[in-house]
Amino acid sequence: VQLQASGGGLVQAGGTLRLSCAASTSFFNFHVMGWYRQAPGKQRELVAHITSSGITEYAGFVQGRFTISRDFANKMLFLQMDSLKPEDTAVYYCKAEGARLYRGRDYWGKGTQVTVST
């Protein structure tokens, strides 16, 4: 299983970015998919995740600014980020928790850098 995140970049505060994560296998092989981030000197933290049944959960700091979504047919996971703040600056990673044959395994994509300037 491979996950490839993309879409990061440099944006001004208040701006918008859309992150994408392409999976190499069907989403039916995952029971949860999510986005995490890690800022310099800090631990990796959950940003948002979506379960196989479509239930979403967001970290408290999101405050309605981000939206996680997925495209089953194209095996893509997205994170729409609006009203970005400088404190959102971090490397963002997508993660998939395996199901079925992949049960018990976690998969991580390489991160994509998000930098929000003041």
Buried (B, 14 or more C-beta within 10 A) or exposed (E): BEBBBBBBEEBEEEBEBBBBBBBEBEBEBBBBBBBBBBBEEEEBEBBBBBBBEEEEEBBEEBEEBBBBBBEEEEBBBBBBBEEBBEEBBBBBBBBBBBBEEBEEEEBBBEBBEBBBEE
